[in-house]
Amino acid sequence: MASKLGLTNKIGVIVDSFGIGVTEGLKKAREVGADGVQIYAVDGEMDPAVLIGSKRGELRKVIDGLGLEISALCGDLAGHGFQDASVNAEKIEKSKRILDLALDLGTNIVTTHIGIVPEDRSGPIYDAMQRACRELSEYASSLNAFFAIETGPEPAAHLKSFLDTLGSRGVSVNFDPANMVMVTGDDPVQGVYTLKDYIVHTHVKDGRRLRIVDPKQVYGYLGYDKMDHAAIADMAGGGAEADFIELPPGEGDVDFDAYFKALQDIGYAGYLTIEREVGDDPASDIAGAVRFIEQYRGGLSL
């Protein structure tokens, strides 16, 4: 039974999860009852090098006309994140341009993956990631904006220890409780308290770990495969060989009563954005997730 929390957070959905393009996805987001949307802005029509000039204002008018906001853009450049110093200059530049686009569209948050933060603080991978994230953090902070790292590839305590070295909060956290449950086995409720100073955006997603898995095999790592969202979605679809499975909110191992209470406790007032990466009928699944959150937002018991 859900506690009567009376959440006041707005509900977001990821437009790309509908699989019908940006324009139709925006309409569908409004149809399912979302307050805002998160949109991938890496390539295609949302690439900041493509969405230029008056196109940005036109898109914002469409979003405003539907009564929606943008909770965040997704600027995840995949690959090995920022682990490979040889390609970081190009990735940093692209990330900055995505953040510029975000600000033009009315949000100051770009979510991303940076790669798994290694345990060895003295090695070249840690150094490459730290240098890249410091530059991104400084740029974002200068604009009162954020790059928000998605939780899951490493335990919350280790992620916090990395963020604490950057010198500013321009690189912060997009908190995804399901990734923690499915991959690292970390406790997302405790993770909220651990990362409380950095959480600027969240995902509502649920799942279950079926067997212990090396995060490097999921999120990629230098010397391993690159991170691939389609491959991760395939993994999360379940099946006999699956290491984890994504499930509708309330059907997996995320304790949403405690998770939402933790977000309340730390004073998080941002979006609860639904992410759905699997399933044959994403619109129905997302609509169900909206209803799931609304029962907490309205202070009703499930």
C-alpha positions in Angstrom: 0.0 0.0 0.0 1.3 3.4 -0.9 1.8 5.9 1.9 -0.3 9.1 1.6 2.8 11.2 0.7 1.0 13.9 -1.3 3.9 14.4 -3.7 3.8 17.8 -5.4 6.5 16.9 -8.1 5.5 17.3 -11.7 5.4 14.1 -13.9 7.6 13.8 -17.0 7.8 11.3 -19.7 10.6 10.5 -22.2 9.2 11.4 -25.6 11.5 8.9 -27.4 10.0 6.0 -25.4 6.8 6.2 -27.5 8.8 5.4 -30.6 6.7 7.7 -32.9 9.0 10.8 -33.4 9.2 14.0 -31.5 6.1 15.8 -32.7 3.7 12.9 -32.3 5.5 11.9 -29.1 4.8 15.3 -27.6 1.1 14.9 -28.4 1.1 11.5 -26.8 2.9 12.8 -23.7 0.1 15.4 -23.2 -2.5 12.6 -23.9 -1.2 10.4 -21.1 -1.3 13.2 -18.6 2.3 14.3 -18.3 3.4 17.8 -17.2 6.7 17.7 -19.0 8.9 15.8 -21.3 12.5 14.7 -21.6 13.9 14.5 -25.2 17.0 12.9 -26.7 19.0 15.7 -28.3 22.1 13.9 -29.7 21.2 13.2 -33.4 18.5 13.5 -36.0 16.1 16.4 -35.8 17.1 17.2 -32.2 20.8 17.4 -32.9 21.9 20.9 -31.8 23.7 21.3 -35.2 20.4 20.6 -37.0 17.9 22.3 -34.7 19.1 25.8 -35.3 17.8 29.4 -35.6 14.1 29.8 -35.7 13.6 26.0 -35.5 14.3 26.2 -31.7 11.6 28.8 -31.2 9.1 26.9 -33.3 9.7 23.7 -31.3 9.3 25.7 -28.0 6.0 27.1 -29.3 4.7 23.6 -30.0 5.7 22.4 -26.5 4.2 25.5 -24.9 1.0 25.1 -27.0 0.5 21.6 -25.6 0.8 22.9 -22.1 4.1 21.0 -21.5 7.5 21.8 -20.2 10.9 20.2 -20.9 12.1 18.5 -17.8 15.5 17.8 -19.3 17.2 17.0 -22.6 19.2 13.7 -22.9 22.7 14.4 -24.1 24.1 10.9 -23.6 26.8 10.3 -26.2 27.2 6.6 -25.4 30.4 4.8 -26.3 32.7 4.8 -23.4 31.4 8.0 -21.9 34.4 10.2 -21.0 36.8 7.3 -20.3 38.8 7.7 -23.5 40.8 10.9 -23.3 41.5 10.8 -27.1 37.9 11.6 -28.0 36.9 13.7 -25.0 37.5 17.1 -26.7 34.9 16.4 -29.3 32.4 14.9 -26.8 32.8 17.9 -24.4 32.1 20.3 -27.3 29.0 18.4 -28.3 27.8 18.2 -24.7 28.2 22.0 -24.4 26.1 22.6 -27.5 23.4 20.3 -26.2 23.3 22.3 -23.0 23.0 25.5 -25.0 20.1 24.0 -26.9 18.5 23.0 -23.6 18.6 26.5 -22.3 17.1 27.8 -25.5 14.2 25.3 -25.1 13.6 26.3 -21.5 15.4 23.7 -19.3 18.8 23.9 -17.6 19.3 20.1 -17.3 21.0 17.7 -19.7 21.1 14.1 -18.5 24.0 11.8 -19.6 26.1 8.8 -18.8 29.8 9.5 -18.3 31.0 5.9 -18.1 31.7 3.8 -15.0 33.8 5.7 -12.5 36.8 3.3 -11.8 37.9 2.5 -8.3 41.5 3.4 -9.1 41.8 7.1 -8.6 45.4 7.2 -9.8 44.8 5.6 -13.2 44.4 7.2 -16.7 40.6 6.5 -17.0 39.8 8.3 -13.7 41.9 11.2 -14.7 40.3 11.5 -18.2 36.8 11.4 -16.7 37.7 13.9 -14.0 39.2 16.3 -16.4 36.2 16.1 -18.7 33.7 16.4 -16.0 35.5 19.4 -14.4 35.3 21.3 -17.7 31.7 20.4 -18.2 30.9 21.3 -14.6 32.5 24.7 -14.9 30.7 25.4 -18.1 27.3 24.4 -16.7 27.8 26.3 -13.5 28.6 29.4 -15.5 25.1 29.1 -17.0 23.3 28.1 -13.8 22.7 24.7 -15.5 23.5 21.1 -14.9 24.8 18.0 -16.6 23.1 15.2 -14.7 24.8 11.8 -14.5 22.4 8.8 -14.4 22.8 6.5 -11.5 23.4 2.8 -11.9 26.9 2.1 -13.2 28.5 2.4 -9.8 27.3 2.5 -6.2 26.0 5.9 -5.0 28.8 6.4 -2.5 31.4 6.0 -5.1 29.7 8.3 -7.5 29.4 10.9 -4.7 33.1 10.6 -4.0 33.8 11.4 -7.7 31.4 14.3 -7.8 33.0 15.8 -4.7 36.3 16.2 -6.6 34.9 18.4 -9.3 34.8 21.6 -7.4 31.2 22.7 -8.4 27.7 21.2 -8.9 27.5 21.8 -12.6 27.8 18.0 -13.0 25.1 16.6 -10.8 22.8 13.5 -10.7 19.8 12.2 -12.6 18.6 9.6 -10.1 17.4 6.3 -11.6 16.4 3.8 -8.8 15.8 0.9 -11.2 19.3 0.9 -12.6 20.7 0.6 -9.1 18.4 -2.3 -8.3 18.9 -4.1 -11.6 22.7 -3.8 -12.0 24.7 -2.9 -8.9 22.2 -4.1 -6.3 22.7 -0.8 -4.5 20.0 0.5 -2.3 18.2 3.4 -4.1 16.6 4.7 -0.9 19.9 5.1 0.8 21.3 6.4 -2.5 18.9 9.4 -2.4 20.3 10.4 1.0 23.9 9.8 -0.1 23.5 11.9 -3.2 21.1 14.5 -1.8 23.2 17.5 -2.6 23.5 16.5 -6.3 20.0 15.3 -7.4 18.5 17.6 -10.0 16.4 15.2 -12.0 14.9 11.7 -11.5 13.6 8.8 -13.5 10.7 6.6 -12.4 11.5 3.1 -13.5 11.3 -0.3 -11.8 13.0 -3.6 -12.3 14.6 -6.7 -10.7 18.1 -8.2 -10.7 17.9 -11.8 -11.7 21.6 -12.7 -11.2 24.7 -10.8 -10.3 26.1 -9.0 -13.4 29.4 -7.1 -14.0 28.3 -3.4 -14.6 31.1 -3.3 -17.3 29.1 -5.8 -19.3 26.0 -3.5 -19.2 27.4 0.0 -19.4 30.6 -0.7 -21.2 34.2 0.1 -20.3 37.5 0.6 -22.1 38.5 -2.9 -23.0 34.9 -4.0 -23.0 32.1 -3.2 -25.4 30.8 0.3 -25.7 27.6 1.3 -24.0 24.6 0.7 -26.3 21.1 1.7 -25.2 19.4 -0.7 -27.6 21.5 -3.6 -26.2 20.7 -2.5 -22.6 17.0 -2.5 -23.5 17.3 -6.0 -24.9 18.9 -7.1 -21.7 16.1 -5.6 -19.6 13.5 -7.3 -21.7 13.9 -10.5 -19.6 14.2 -14.0 -21.0 16.0 -17.1 -19.9 19.5 -15.6 -20.2 18.7 -12.1 -18.8 20.6 -10.8 -15.8 17.9 -8.3 -15.0 14.4 -7.2 -16.1 12.7 -3.9 -16.3 9.1 -3.9 -15.0 6.3 -1.4 -14.7 6.6 0.8 -11.6 5.3 -1.1 -8.5 6.0 -4.5 -9.9 9.8 -4.7 -9.4 12.1 -4.3 -6.4 12.2 -0.5 -6.1 10.4 0.4 -2.8 8.6 3.4 -4.1 7.0 4.2 -0.8 10.4 4.6 0.7 12.0 6.1 -2.4 9.4 8.9 -2.8 9.6 9.5 0.9 13.3 9.9 0.7 13.0 12.4 -2.1 10.5 14.3 0.0 12.9 14.2 3.0 15.8 15.8 1.0 13.5 18.5 -0.4 13.6 17.4 -4.0 11.1 19.4 -5.9 12.0 18.5 -9.5 10.5 16.2 -12.1 9.6 12.5 -11.7 10.2 11.5 -15.3 9.0 8.1 -16.5 11.5 6.0 -18.5 10.2 2.9 -20.3 12.8 1.1 -22.4 11.0 -2.2 -23.0 7.5 -3.5 -23.8 5.3 -3.9 -26.8 2.9 -1.1 -25.9 4.9 1.8 -24.4 2.0 4.3 -24.6 -0.1 2.0 -22.4 2.8 1.3 -20.0 3.7 5.0 -19.7 0.0 5.9 -19.1 0.0 3.3 -16.3 3.1 4.7 -14.8 1.6 8.2 -14.8 -1.4 6.8 -12.9 1.0 5.0 -10.5 2.7 8.3 -9.6 -0.5 10.3 -9.4 -1.7 8.1 -6.6 1.3 9.3 -4.6 1.0 12.8 -5.9 -2.6 13.1 -4.9 -2.0 11.7 -1.5 -4.1 8.6 -2.1 -3.4 5.0 -1.0 -2.9 2.4 -3.7 
